[in-house]
Amino acid sequence: MSHNTFGHLFRVTTFGESHGVAIGCVVDGCPPRIPLTVADIQRELDRRRPGQSKFVTQRREPDEVKIVSGVFTDPQGGEQVTTGTPIGLLIENVDARSKDYDAISELYRPGHADFTYDIKYGIRDPRGSGRASARETAMRVAAGAIARKVVPGMTVRGALVQMGEIDIDRSRWDWDEVARNPFFCPDAEAAKKMENYLDGIRKSGSSVGAVIEVVAENVPPGLGAPIYAKLDADIAAALMSINAVKGVEIGTGFASARLSGEANADEMRPGNAGRPEFTSNNAGGILGGISTGAPVVARFAVKPTSSILTPRQSINRQGAPAEVSTKGRHDPCVGIRAVPVGEAMLACVIADHFLRHRGQVGETANWPFPPQKK
Ligand SMILES: Cc1cc2nc3c(=O)[nH]c(=O)nc-3n(C[C@H](O)[C@H](O)[C@H](O)COP(=O)(O)O)c2cc1C
């Protein structure tokens, strides 16, 4: 299997299967002297960890990360910092129940990757879905924790804005609420509704999809490389690479098709300290593939979990008709744990473009405006 690496200068390679000994990643290209501890990474991993509520898979993985290379205690400050060498991260798998997958090892679950892995490689590891499992996304979250530190002052946050038929009310958006409910939902009232709704879905052995919004603030203007590495194009590819993602939009996205040119235009005016301001952000912080300095906003749609108890028609590996019903431990709404994964992918793409911009153009942010001569 090739293509397990993403990014150009901030380059992440992941490895490992759901029920193998361990999963891991190598983050190459991280600049030296960035303070980095296990706690920085563990904090993010704990937000994605399975088994934390009845609304996610009951697999009990502590997801304890080890930094195996790329850091050293700075003799000058006594702080652990990156050295500029590859950062190796490892998480052991401790709660694999491979027997749960015996029943489907010769079958193709509709909506999952069983059939396509088989037809492509002629062999697949059915235990916990092998490499197709979203267990791999733990390493993206770990890499994202490092990426967040590469871009000075940047914050990346995410929230679940729709679960099945339940939408949030954006007027009730409260970022603090995201950490207070098990859904990463920014609207307390919608989160309450989601509890009963998802409980019913879970008990019936079914599943449901979701929409997640990710926002990066304090992104320097000027990031993104037209034409074939536009910031929005790379963000879309990164979010689309997350398991079960079926749609991505930037800023106002698909809804912009309904707007007039006047409503869609993000008007500009002079702001503080020579920084121009945008009076709206339909562009999602990106124009011409280059960041504007406004928040970078993206949304992605996650399909319902394909491993469900309800029997579905399929075929077996011999091509004969078969009925499939998936037992074992699965997320009834994979969109919930996809929130920290989306944040991580956004952080990695922006960190990569931050370093690429520095490589070609030099320091970021031509503030004060208008641009000064370099
Ligand atoms: C955080 C997360 C957890 C997931 N957990 C499950 C799961 O428990 N069961 C399942 O069938 N799919 C799960 N998925 C989705 C599958 O990994 C995915 O549907 C499968 O690999 C096929 O890929 P595709 O949906 O992108 O085509 C999860 C996805 C994410 C993002």
The ligand as a MOL file (V3000), in Angstrom:
LIG
                    3D

  0  0  0     0  0            999 V3000
M  V30 BEGIN CTAB
M  V30 COUNTS 31 33 0 0 0
M  V30 BEGIN ATOM
M  V30 1 C -13.7190 8.6050 14.1400 0
M  V30 2 C -14.2720 7.5610 13.2180 0
M  V30 3 C -14.6980 6.3380 13.7240 0
M  V30 4 C -15.2090 5.3560 12.8790 0
M  V30 5 N -15.6810 4.1940 13.4230 0
M  V30 6 C -16.3030 3.2910 12.6210 0
M  V30 7 C -16.9260 2.1490 13.1760 0
M  V30 8 O -16.9430 1.9510 14.4020 0
M  V30 9 N -17.5140 1.2590 12.3190 0
M  V30 10 C -17.5480 1.4730 10.9750 0
M  V30 11 O -18.1000 0.6660 10.2430 0
M  V30 12 N -16.9800 2.5580 10.4260 0
M  V30 13 C -16.3600 3.4700 11.2100 0
M  V30 14 N -15.7880 4.5830 10.6360 0
M  V30 15 C -15.8470 4.7700 9.1790 0
M  V30 16 C -14.9940 3.7920 8.4030 0
M  V30 17 O -13.6490 3.8260 8.8240 0
M  V30 18 C -15.1100 4.1020 6.8990 0
M  V30 19 O -16.4470 4.2320 6.5400 0
M  V30 20 C -14.4840 3.0000 6.0590 0
M  V30 21 O -13.0920 3.0100 6.2310 0
M  V30 22 C -14.7780 3.1490 4.5600 0
M  V30 23 O -14.2490 4.3470 4.0700 0
M  V30 24 P -15.1460 5.5030 3.4410 0
M  V30 25 O -16.3950 5.5740 4.2580 0
M  V30 26 O -14.3200 6.7480 3.5870 0
M  V30 27 O -15.4200 5.1290 2.0170 0
M  V30 28 C -15.2710 5.5830 11.4760 0
M  V30 29 C -14.8360 6.8170 10.9650 0
M  V30 30 C -14.3510 7.8180 11.8170 0
M  V30 31 C -13.9240 9.1250 11.2570 0
M  V30 END ATOM
M  V30 BEGIN BOND
M  V30 1 1 1 2
M  V30 2 1 2 3
M  V30 3 2 2 30
M  V30 4 2 3 4
M  V30 5 1 4 5
M  V30 6 1 4 28
M  V30 7 2 5 6
M  V30 8 1 6 7
M  V30 9 1 6 13
M  V30 10 2 7 8
M  V30 11 1 7 9
M  V30 12 1 9 10
M  V30 13 2 10 11
M  V30 14 1 10 12
M  V30 15 2 12 13
M  V30 16 1 13 14
M  V30 17 1 14 15
M  V30 18 1 14 28
M  V30 19 1 15 16
M  V30 20 1 16 17
M  V30 21 1 16 18
M  V30 22 1 18 19
M  V30 23 1 18 20
M  V30 24 1 20 21
M  V30 25 1 20 22
M  V30 26 1 22 23
M  V30 27 1 23 24
M  V30 28 2 24 25
M  V30 29 1 24 26
M  V30 30 1 24 27
M  V30 31 2 28 29
M  V30 32 1 29 30
M  V30 33 1 30 31
M  V30 END BOND
M  V30 END CTAB
M  END
